[in-house]
Structures are given as C-alpha cells and as structure tokens.
Amino acid sequence: MKKPNQLTSILCVSLSVIIFMSSNAFAQEKKIVFENDKLIMKLNEETKINAKVVGANGEATSDSLIFFTRNRRSLQVTLNGHVKALDSGSFTIFARTVTANRAERISAVLPVEVAYPPVKSVTFTNVPSNFYNTTTVKLNLEIVDEAGKIRDNVQVMLSSSNPDVAGVDAFNNVVAHKKGNFTITAKAENVATTWKGKVVNNPVDRMELTHNYDGKTIRTGDVVTFAAMAKTGKGKMVDDAPVTYTYIAEPDDQLGQGTSAQIAQSGKFVASKPGTYTIVATSGNRSTRTTIKAVPRNVQRPLTLVGKGIVSHTRTSDLWVWEGVDGRDYAVTGTWGGYGEAIFWDVTDPSKIIPIDTVTVDARTVNDVKVSEDGRIAVITREGASDRKNGIIILDVTNPRDVKIHSEYTQDLTGGVHNAFIYDNHVYAVNNGRKYDIINIEDPKNPRTVGVFELDTPSHSIHDVWIQDGIAYSSNWSDGIIAVDIGSNASADLPGAGGSPENPVKLGSYAYPSGWNHAAFPFKSESTGDFYVIGGDEAFPYGLNVNGANRAAGWLHFIKFDDWDSPAEVARYQVPEAGTHNYWVEGDILYVAMYNGGVRVVDISGELMGDLYQQGREIASFYPSDSNAFIPNATFTWGPQPYKGHIFLSDWNSGIWALKLGESTSQGTN
C-alpha cells in the first residue's frame, strides 16, 4: 500500500479533528433532562423514569433514550426506563441517546436512593459465660431489618446500668472494673436488647506464650501461630480467659513501621518486612511477650526470554499449550476484535515458535481456546458473528498443521460465548454472560446440550468457568465464585453432592464487595495440603483504549475452603500499578498475568495470610514488549501457562511468548 505523503497526513488529521470537534459541538448543543434531580424509592418499589433531550433553545428534541445501571444486583432497569428497587442504598442510573455515531451520543446520570427498611431485631451473639474483672470484651451484635437482611451499617448505642462495675468505651467494648451485677443495653434505631451480666474475680495469675516456629528461621511471609495460655497461681488453665494479641515492630530498614506486619486475634502473625517483632498477649491486667526475628524471604530467581511468536495484524487473546498425538508440543492462540482467527503454533522448540496453521471463522473475536486432555479436540469460542449465530467451533487437532472443523454448534448460544472449558467429553460454554451450557461432545460432529447452570440472583452474570476433579468453579462478578458439582470424583478436595453434567448441583460460594470476580482457579497447597480457590479481579478504572496502551486494576483473593459452607478470604496478591487477568498454579508457584504489569511469578508456599506482594514473595517478573507487535511496545499480558519447564504466555498486543525460570542464586535462608 502506498504511504500518504506528509501533506496528505496533515490534511487527514486536520479533517478528523474538524469532524470530531463538529460532532462534539453538535452533542454539546443538547442535554438530557430528568423530571427529578434524584430518584427516591422504597425497597421492591417500581417506577418509570421520565427524561427528555432538549436542545440549546430548551425545546425537546426527537432523540430517543435508553437507560441502564452498573448496579444490576441492586436495581432492575429496563432500556425504556422501568425501575425496580432490589436492594437498599445509593446507586446511579445512566441515560444515553440512541445514535449510530458515537461522537454524537450524550449521557446523563440520575442518582437513586433506596431507603433501608426499619430495624426489626438486635441480638447479642457472643456474651461470655464468665466475665472476669479487669478484662475487656468486644460484644458482637446481629442487626436484622424488616426485609430479613443482616445490616452492618446501622449505628448502635451501648450503655451500662452500672458503669462502675462494667463500663462501655467509645468503641462499644465492655470493660470490667470490679465485682458486681450490670445490664448492657444495645439500641439500634427504635429497637433495643439487653445483656444482664455479672463481673467475677479474675483467676488469671500469669500467662505463657508459645509459637510453632521454635528453633526455626522465620522469613517474611511465614505465618507464625502464637498460643497464649492463661493460668491460675497453681498452674491451672483458665480456658475462657479473653486474650488479645498485638505486636511492636522494629523493621530493619528504620523507615517507619507502615504495613510491616499483621496479627489476627486467633494468634496468627505474619511479617511483611524483615525486622524484630515483639508479640504481646494480654488478658485483663496480666500479659506476656516474646520476640522473634524475621529475615528476608529471598525467593527471587532469574526469568529469561526463550522465544516469541509476534502477531502484528490483530490482537491476541487466550492460549493453550498441549502435547499432540504425535508427541510434539503445540499451542493455539485466539484473536480479539479482528478476523475470527485461531492461530496454531509448533512450540516443541520454545526458542523457535512457528505458526503452522490458522483457522478462520465468522467472528470478530475468538476469545477462548481449549484443547482436550488427549490432544485430539479443540474448542474455540465465537463472538461477533455476522449472522449473530455465535456459539462454539469444535476442531479436529490431531494434525495441528492441518486443523479441520468437526462442527459448529450454536443451539441457544447465539448471544455469544466468551469462555469455555473442556472436561470429560463435555464443553462448559459461558452463554451470553448469563449461564453456562453443558454440551456433550462424545461425538464431536454431533454435539448436544445436556445441561445448564444458571443462578437465580437479580441481574446475575458470569464470565468464566474452570473445572477440576468434577467440580466447576465459575466466576460470577458480583455473585463471586460459585462451586458446582458436575460429577465430582474421589480426588476432589471437598465432598461432592451427586451432581452430573445433566444435573449440576451447587456446593458453595464466596463473594467479595468489589464485585469484580472475573476468574477462578482452585488448588491444593503442595506444602500444607490446604485447599484454596483464587478469585481474580478485572477492572478498568481508567477506561479501555483498544488502539493503544492501557492500565488495569484489581487483585487476587485467596479464599480458603475448609468446607463448602464457611469459606474465608485469608490473603491477597496485588500489584499497585496493574490489575490481574488470567493465572495458573503449579506446585507452590503462582503464575499471573497482570495486564500492563506483565507476568508475575509468585511463591505461594506455606500457610497464606495477608498481603503476599508486601511479603517479598514475588520470584520474578517479565514485561512482553516488541516494536513489531500489533500495538508496539505496550505490555498487556493476557494469560500464562506453565508447561514442561517453560512458561508460555499470551499478550493482547503482541502474541505468544516462551520464558524459562532459572534457579535461585540467593544465599539467604529459604
């Protein structure tokens, strides 16, 4: 193609600016006007938004409006403005004009306040059986409103009938001063409850403190469990004596304590910075202490580039690496916002990544690519088909140099399939962001839907699904991680519930406040045997530029599952300047794509607690960047996969890469 000369380029740029300015000026001549400045509703109330577009003269125009909200779990909003309040709180609804020209679109925001129902009940949940003199207890309260929801945003006032015996401090702690009787009253709105208590003599004469790292070197990131024992003068244990833990930090760097450590009231402690730490256990007017030394974790290892396959004509999406039936190693990468391509590579020699075939289908995006365990069948997902029949494409990859299409499956999948997973002759296809369909592919030329899993929560949505040992872990944005039995087997870390592909059965779930749950990965710790599911965020607070460099946000949540009913988030990994996408765990190492933060290799050995990034657990990092890429020199890493001693990764802007993690050269204690 002949390149335009400099004058032509200047004219093109000037014309573009003029068109943009004209369109922008056109848009600025109009504005959206709501009937009310704020929408005030009651829970479960329904109403209709009244709004119009007016021109510069204040007269209504003929422009049409659509309405939507990002608070879909709390507000039900139709495109034509019908609203139902599903939850209480402060929310927003957006109005936008309907026009094909993006530059001419205008929008406006309508604040929404949904009133909270009155408080129905207030209940103490942890009053002590014995309240010892000089001790302090934090009373927990459960507040339930008339909608049956537990509330944590209601102001509670505590008062004591006899503050000389037991008083209440500014933080609603009850402090025992001397023997005697008292009544504590807790009031929330117009509802009150009482606890009639008695202060008795404190039998604790001395305390002892032990921990589980006696004689061992403690590194940053190691979780140390302290156990405080309260005893009488004769050495008898006082099992119900309340104990509080704290610490005094003296970091080696002398730059201030900051977030140098963390201690839980269960006695678990973790140091984020090297230094000396004095742990103090207190019960009433008795205390004990012990001092430990934390040294640097020293887990850094070299990470070197082995090879790359640069994709310069379009963006790259997901990847999958596998051993072919011929014993050679192959990879497949998808493409985003391009020409509907899935690119196949020979990666037997990772230093020479060679494209060997391309399958092109009717789509804008082939977002996800998966290959069966036997290396014979691949599934690629499809979005943006010209005929709006999206679905999945099932491929014969027995010869990756000449990939054939087994079948195209679109039944009830026309809304677009974003992600998929192959497990035990079935494909789990995320359907239109609402559910996943379960498709039997025992005969890949004649697939058939045999089951479906969908939540029943308001405005529910789903992004991804990952399967291990017959349990599907789906990522459901605001609803969090959902574990579903689709045929669990004996190697599953937690018991199943008799589910199958035809009858998926929900086992448990975990949601966190941000609502950004984008991906999930289950794993059993190699060093401790603990079972975790990692919940990964995805967010673009700075917007998404499809034509240039980007920044993302979000972190990984480590959720410990001792059983399906009581999951607990115990740790997180975050890179302050970047956000997560896809990730993989192998052994005690996490490989995570951090978008603009490249790929990070993280030590997740031992018990996990606190901020893993601050603890010096990062082993290595790499930023894929190439001047010949689709977007030159702009790291935006999509996903990693450890495979046969190498780390393969895909990058949105550049293609496929192969890395090698070297051995540690540190002389520190490990």
Secondary structure, 3 states (H helix, E strand, C coil): CCCCCHHHHHHHHHHHHHHHHHHHHHHHCCEEEECCCCEEECCCCEEECCEEEECCCCCECCCCEEEECCCCCCEEECCCCEEEECCCEEEEEEEEECCCCHHHCCEEEEEEEECCCCEEEEEECCCCCCEECCCEEECCEEEEECCCCEECCCCEEEEECCCCCEEECCCCEEEECCCEEEEEEEEECCEEEEEEEEEECCCCCEEEEEECCCCCCEECCCEEEEEEEEECCCCCECCCCCCEEEEEEEECCCCCCCCCEEECCCCEEEECCCEEEEEEEEECCEEEEEEEEEECCCCCCCEEEEEEEECCCCEEEEEEEEECCCCCEEEEEEEECCCCEEEEEECCCCCCCEEEEEEECCCCEECCEEECCCCCEEEEECECCCCCCCCEEEEECCCCCCCEEEEEECCCCCCCEEEEEEECCEEEEEECCCEEEEEECCCCCCCEEEEEECCCCCCCCCCEEEEECCEEEEECECCCEEEEECCCCCCCCCCCCCCCCCCCEEEEEECCCCCCEEEEEEEECCCCCCEEEEEEECECCCCCCCCCCCCCECCEEEEECCCCCCCEEEEEECCCCCCCCCEEEECCEEEEECECCCEEEEECCCCCCEECCCCCCEEEEECCCCCCCCCCCCCCEEEEEEECCEEEEEECCCEEEEEEECCCCCCCCC
